[in-house]
């Protein structure tokens, strides 16, 4: 949880208890929980509104098409690199094997 260990969490709780007292701490925790819930609800509302507008304007289909086109181009480039690099790599590997062949046999 947020990169905080058990000992660190206990220390934070101890400091909060010392600052606010045992009777105020539950009220503070409830207030923080309500605030977090309101933030979560607001975030969900904003996300839903954005998604609704995107669908209304047809941007979701155009983005999917753009993504599909981009991935197809990336695959073409990968295939081109594979075919362009395979032959020189095999030739280099053969040259290295030819050069190191006598050295390997001597060991």
N, C-alpha and C positions, 0 to 999 in steps of 0.2 A: 504494500500500500504506500505509494509515493516514495518508495525507497527508505522508509522509516522502519527500523527494527523494533523488537519488543521492548528493549531497555529504553530506547529513545522515546517510544510512545508513553511508557510509564513515567519518564521524566517530565514530558510535556503535561501529562495529566496531573502530576504532582505540583508543577508550577502553577497550572490553571487553578487547582484547588487552593493553593496558597494565596493567589491573587484575588479570587472571587468568592471563596468560601463555599462550603458544602451546600448551603441552601440556594445559592444563585446559580450554581453549575448546571442543574437540570433545565432551568429556564433558558440559559444561554445555549445549551445543546438543542433544545426544541426550536429556538429561534434560528439557529444555523441550519437545522434540518428543513424547516419551512422555506428558508431562503434558497437552499440547494434545490428543493422541489420546484420552486417558482422559476428558477433559472433553467432547470431541465424542461419544464413545460413550455417556457418561452422559446427555447432552442428547438423543441419539437414542432411548435407552431410555425416558426420561421422556416424550418426545413420543409414542412408540408406546403407552405405557401410558395416557396421557390420551386418545388417539384410540380405543383399545380400550374404555375406560370410557364415553366419549361414545356410541359405537355401541351398547354394551350397554344403556345407559339410554335410547336413542332420542332423545337430545338433538340429534343431527346433523340428523334430519329436521325436528324442530320449529324448529331454527334456520334451516334452509333455507326453511321455510314462512313464518317470521317475516320473513326477508329479502325473500322474494317479495312478501308483503303490504305491507311497508314501501315497496318500490320501486314497486308499483302505486299506492299513495297519493301518492308523490312525483310520479309521472307525471300523476295527476289534478290535483294542485296546479299543476304546470307548465302543463298545458293551460288551466286556469282563469285563470292569470296571463296567458297569451298572448292569450286571447280578451278578457279584461277590459282589457288595456293596449293592444291594437292599435288600437282605434277612437279613444281619446283621443289617442294619439300621432299618428295620421293627421290628426286635426282640428288638433292643435297645429302639425304640419308645414305644413298648408295655411294656417293663420293666419300663420305666419312667412313663407311664400312670398308671401302676399298683401301683407304689410307691407313686405317687402324687395324686392318686384318693381320698384317705381319707382326704388328706390335702385340696383339692379343695372343698370337700363336707362340711368341717367345716367352710369355709369362707362364 
